[in-house]
Amino acid sequence: MSTSHNKIPMFSKEDYDDWEIIMQAHIAAQDDDMWSVITDGPMKIMKVNTAIAISEGAPEYVEKKRDEYTNEEKKKANLDNVSWDILYKTTRICSAKSKIVPLPRIFGRS
């Protein structure tokens, strides 16, 4: 398995434990938040809810609409797509006859 920053480590059933560790490192090298996106689900971009008057305590947050995202928020919101693209590319070495376990199940997501 290669650990190059640009080359995706290819999936191997025999070396699954090593592959998983290398994939975690590879994905974290792409973006610090990417591994949490895989394990916890897509990021939600939030904003302060200005429709509710705040008299005491912390402000209430609501999810931003996509057309309100800044460029940086668009990149963060897209991490789910990028991370799954990387993971699916690692399984390309499996033969057409082999059954691939759905990646969300491998990483604890349903």
C-alpha positions, 0 to 999 in steps of 0.5 A, spaced: 500 500 500 502 506 498 502 512 503 503 518 498 499 524 499 496 524 492 495 517 491 489 513 494 491 507 498 487 501 495 483 497 498 485 490 500 481 484 504 487 481 507 490 488 509 484 491 511 486 493 518 492 497 515 488 500 510 483 503 514 489 506 518 492 509 512 485 511 509 484 515 516 491 518 515 490 520 508 483 523 508 485 527 514 491 529 510 486 532 505 482 536 510 481 535 518 474 535 518 473 529 513 474 523 517 468 526 522 464 527 516 465 519 514 463 517 521 458 522 523 455 524 517 455 530 512 456 537 516 451 542 517 452 549 516 449 553 521 447 561 522 444 564 528 437 565 528 435 572 527 428 571 527 427 569 534 429 575 539 434 573 544 433 575 551 438 571 555 443 565 554 446 563 548 443 564 541 439 559 537 442 556 531 439 554 524 441 550 518 443 555 513 440 555 506 445 553 500 445 559 497 447 563 503 454 559 504 460 562 503 466 559 499 469 556 505 462 553 507 461 550 500 468 547 501 466 544 508 459 542 505 462 538 500 467 534 504 461 528 504 462 528 497 469 528 496 470 523 502 466 518 499 469 519 492 476 517 495 473 511 499 469 508 493 475 509 488 479 505 493 474 499 492 476 499 484 481 493 485 475 488 487 473 484 481 466 484 478 465 477 481 466 479 488 461 482 492 463 489 495 460 491 502 457 498 502 462 503 505 457 506 510 457 499 513 464 498 514 465 505 517 459 505 522 454 509 518 447 507 515 
